Structure formats: C-alpha cells, structure tokens
C-alpha cells in the first residue's frame, strides 16, 4: 500500500526530534544557571510543568493568530515566573533568549527516528512540515544530524500559515513538486498534523506513542516509528 507514495512529509517536534526531553534538558540548564531555587522556585519538576502549561496555551493562541511570534517567545517564561510571584520582565526576556539559544543545540531524537530516515531515504523523497521557527528548526536538524535527509523544510514562518491550515500543505506541494495523492504526512498532533493533512486531501500516519484515545480515522496509526519500517 505504501508503494504509491513518492513524498513523505514529516513533522519535526515530538515526531522525529524529542522535544519533551530536549526542552526538559534546556529548562534544567536555565533553572541551574539562573539559580531559580534562590529566587523562590524550590522544585524543578513543578517549574517545568508550570512552563509547559503556559507554553501549550501560548502556542494555541499563536496558531489561532491571536499573538505574534515574539510575544509567544518571551511571555511563556514571563507568565511562568509570575506564577511564583517573580515579576521580573528583564529576567523573563533574558531567560527566553537563553532558552531559544540552547534548545536547538539539544540532540535527542525519538526512538527509531534515525533508523526510519535511513530506511526511507532511497525509497522516497523526504521533507518536513513544521510549525516551528525557521532558524530554530534548521538548528535542530543540524545539531541532531538529520538535516541531510530532507529535500525541503517547510516552516510555518516561511509559509506564513501554520498547520493545520490547508495553505501550508498546498505550499508544501508547490515547493516540492509533489501531488496530494502521492504524499503522506507523518506527525504526532492529531488536530494539527493529521486533521490538517486530511483536510488538504493527503493520507496520514498518526504517531501516537501514548495511545491517546480519539475518534479520528487516520490512514495509518502507529505507536512506534519502528512500525513504519515494516510498511514503508
């Protein structure tokens, strides 16, 4: 069944690049460097969870067009600090800049990501569609050693429309010379990667490692990227 595909379009964060672990490592570095224990944040795990909650909410607002990129980048830290009664805007800006500098240098990939790319590189044309920022996403690819696998890297910043909007999928087809009927999207976000691709007329692979319950019907659903080695 997979033989009819010519172009595989991957999501990056949470699908190939282990965002959660890489972000946790970065936050740990900031927690130690800025001595947040002494500033009234005694527990790193609590700090991490608080940041993640604000980050998720800010990304949702960004995807809906309610806020701009720069506001997203610094306010998630600022709101986190405010929860601990640290009203230090300068510190929020400084930590935000440090986070953005350190995060893309982290190199952890999801299990079997490298093996899958190696397996597929001579069988298909490989590309990325990511809602991340252009410079940051390229740094992640280069530091983690997977940049060379991809023909085109389509970012929401380059296209000016994030997933799940149909425009970014149409933009990707134009950029790669692909057609919807020979393309498939591989991603972990049901309402972003999978629904977006479905609405654009593409097949989809839903990477669902935590077995989240849902009522969608993706073309394929996998719990581990190794399952794609058998199908693709």
Buried (B, 14 or more C-beta within 10 A) or exposed (E): EBEEBBBBBBBBBBBBBBBEEBBBBBBEBBBEEBEBEEBEBEEBEEBBEBBBBBBEEBBEBBBEEEBEEEBBBBBBBBBBBBBBEBEEEEBBBBBBEBBBEBBBBBBBBBEBBBBBBEBBBEEBBBBBBBBBBEEBBBBBBBBBEBBEBBBBBBBBBBBEBBBBBBBBBBBBBEBBEBEBEBBBBBBBBBEBBBBBBBEBBBBBBBBBBEEEEEEEEBBBBBEBBBBBBEEB
